[in-house]
Amino acid sequence: MGLPPIQATSSFDVRYQVVSPPGDILSINYQTEGYIAGMAHPYHLIYTFNYDLDAGKDIALSDLFLPNTDYLGALSKYCAAQLNTRNIDFQDFSQGADPTADNYKNWNITPDGLMITFDEYQVAAYVAGPQTVTVPYSELKSLIDPNGALGSFVK
């Protein structure tokens, strides 16, 4: 007589959080969770949305900074330093914070700073979950375009 079959079902869930500061910027952080029947554990993915309500257009990360600045290098340096202080075995996953556009695809404009969200497995093992680092605007002041979406934060 064998064991009864496992009765697992697949699922998908989306949650969101509006994280934008007061004003003309809409910044939303979406957290998705899914499970496919038979997998060892669920998966989680982050998606972000940043929109300039006044201009009526999406905001790209590069739009926030002065041209020809190494904003990815600055973000990487700050995020890696913060992640290194956490008990998440970041050293084994440090390439996930390297200064590439793909590593910094999930970002939001918040009242406190630029919030960077790393998917699970990107900068830590699954068990540590997704990781978030908020980079204060003061850390980016010399790189921020004063006429861009973050201009009011550095005046």
C-alpha positions as CSV (number, residue, x, y, z in Angstrom):
1,M,0.0,0.0,0.0
2,G,1.6,3.3,-1.1
3,L,1.3,6.8,0.3
4,P,-1.6,8.9,-0.8
5,P,-0.8,11.4,-3.6
6,I,0.1,14.9,-2.6
7,Q,-2.8,17.3,-3.3
8,A,-0.9,20.5,-4.1
9,T,-2.3,23.1,-6.3
10,S,-0.7,26.0,-8.2
11,S,-1.2,29.6,-7.2
12,F,-0.3,33.1,-8.1
13,D,-0.7,36.3,-6.0
14,V,0.2,39.9,-6.6
15,R,0.5,42.6,-3.9
16,Y,1.5,46.2,-4.3
17,Q,2.7,49.1,-2.2
18,V,2.6,52.7,-3.3
19,V,5.9,54.1,-2.0
20,S,6.1,57.5,-3.7
21,P,6.6,60.8,-2.0
22,P,3.9,63.4,-2.0
23,G,3.8,65.3,-5.4
24,D,3.8,64.4,-9.0
25,I,5.6,61.1,-8.9
26,L,3.8,57.7,-8.7
27,S,6.1,54.9,-7.6
28,I,4.7,51.4,-7.0
29,N,6.4,48.2,-5.8
30,Y,4.7,45.0,-6.9
31,Q,5.5,41.7,-5.1
32,T,4.4,38.6,-6.8
33,E,4.4,35.1,-5.4
34,G,3.7,31.9,-7.3
35,Y,3.7,28.2,-6.7
36,I,3.6,25.6,-9.4
37,A,2.4,22.2,-8.1
38,G,5.3,19.9,-7.5
39,M,7.9,22.6,-6.9
40,A,10.0,22.5,-3.7
41,H,8.9,26.0,-2.7
42,P,7.1,29.1,-4.1
43,Y,8.9,31.8,-6.1
44,H,8.8,35.5,-5.5
45,L,9.5,38.3,-8.1
46,I,9.5,42.0,-7.7
47,Y,8.3,44.5,-10.3
48,T,8.5,48.3,-10.0
49,F,6.7,51.2,-11.7
50,N,7.8,54.8,-11.6
51,Y,5.7,57.5,-13.4
52,D,5.9,61.3,-13.7
53,L,2.3,62.4,-13.4
54,D,3.1,66.0,-14.5
55,A,5.0,65.0,-17.6
56,G,2.7,62.0,-18.3
57,K,5.5,59.5,-18.9
58,D,7.4,56.6,-17.4
59,I,10.6,57.4,-15.5
60,A,13.8,55.5,-16.5
61,L,16.5,55.1,-13.9
62,S,18.9,57.0,-16.1
63,D,16.4,60.0,-16.3
64,L,17.2,60.6,-12.6
65,F,20.8,61.4,-13.1
66,L,23.0,63.9,-14.9
67,P,24.3,62.6,-18.3
68,N,27.6,60.7,-18.3
69,T,27.7,60.0,-14.5
70,D,28.4,56.6,-13.0
71,Y,25.2,56.3,-11.1
72,L,25.2,52.5,-11.4
73,G,28.6,52.5,-9.8
74,A,27.4,54.7,-6.9
75,L,24.3,52.6,-6.4
76,S,26.4,49.4,-6.5
77,K,28.9,50.7,-4.0
78,Y,26.3,51.8,-1.5
79,C,24.1,48.7,-1.9
80,A,27.0,46.3,-1.6
81,A,28.2,48.0,1.6
82,Q,24.7,47.7,3.1
83,L,24.2,44.1,2.0
84,N,27.6,43.2,3.4
85,T,26.4,44.1,6.9
86,R,23.5,41.6,6.7
87,N,23.7,38.0,7.7
88,I,22.7,36.7,4.3
89,D,25.9,35.3,2.8
90,F,26.1,38.2,0.5
91,Q,29.8,37.4,-0.4
92,D,28.6,34.3,-2.3
93,F,26.0,36.4,-4.3
94,S,27.9,39.7,-4.6
95,Q,27.7,39.7,-8.4
96,G,24.0,40.4,-8.0
97,A,24.9,43.9,-6.9
98,D,27.4,44.6,-9.6
99,P,26.9,47.9,-11.5
100,T,24.8,46.7,-14.3
101,A,21.4,48.0,-15.5
102,D,19.8,44.5,-15.1
103,N,20.9,44.3,-11.4
104,Y,19.2,47.7,-10.8
105,K,16.0,47.2,-12.7
106,N,13.8,47.2,-9.6
107,W,13.9,50.6,-8.0
108,N,11.4,53.0,-6.5
109,I,11.3,56.7,-5.6
110,T,10.5,57.1,-1.9
111,P,10.5,60.0,0.5
112,D,13.7,58.7,2.1
113,G,15.7,57.7,-0.9
114,L,16.0,55.5,-4.0
115,M,14.7,52.1,-2.9
116,I,16.5,49.2,-4.7
117,T,14.9,45.8,-4.5
118,F,16.8,42.6,-5.4
119,D,14.9,39.5,-6.2
120,E,15.5,36.3,-4.3
121,Y,18.7,34.5,-5.3
122,Q,20.1,37.8,-6.7
123,V,22.1,38.9,-3.7
124,A,21.4,36.1,-1.2
125,A,20.1,32.6,-0.9
126,Y,16.4,31.8,-1.3
127,V,16.0,31.6,2.5
128,A,17.0,35.2,2.9
129,G,14.2,36.3,0.6
130,P,14.2,39.5,-1.6
131,Q,16.5,42.2,-0.2
132,T,15.8,46.0,-0.2
133,V,18.3,48.8,0.2
134,T,17.2,52.4,0.4
135,V,20.0,54.7,-0.9
136,P,19.6,58.2,0.7
137,Y,19.4,61.0,-1.8
138,S,22.2,62.7,0.0
139,E,24.5,59.8,-1.2
140,L,23.6,60.6,-4.8
141,K,23.4,64.4,-4.6
142,S,26.3,65.1,-6.9
143,L,24.8,62.7,-9.6
144,I,21.1,63.7,-9.5
145,D,19.8,65.8,-12.3
146,P,18.4,68.9,-10.5
147,N,15.9,69.3,-13.3
148,G,14.8,65.6,-13.1
149,A,12.2,63.8,-11.0
150,L,14.6,63.8,-7.9
151,G,15.6,67.5,-8.3
152,S,13.4,68.6,-5.4
153,F,15.3,66.2,-3.1
154,V,18.7,67.9,-3.6
155,K,17.8,71.5,-3.6
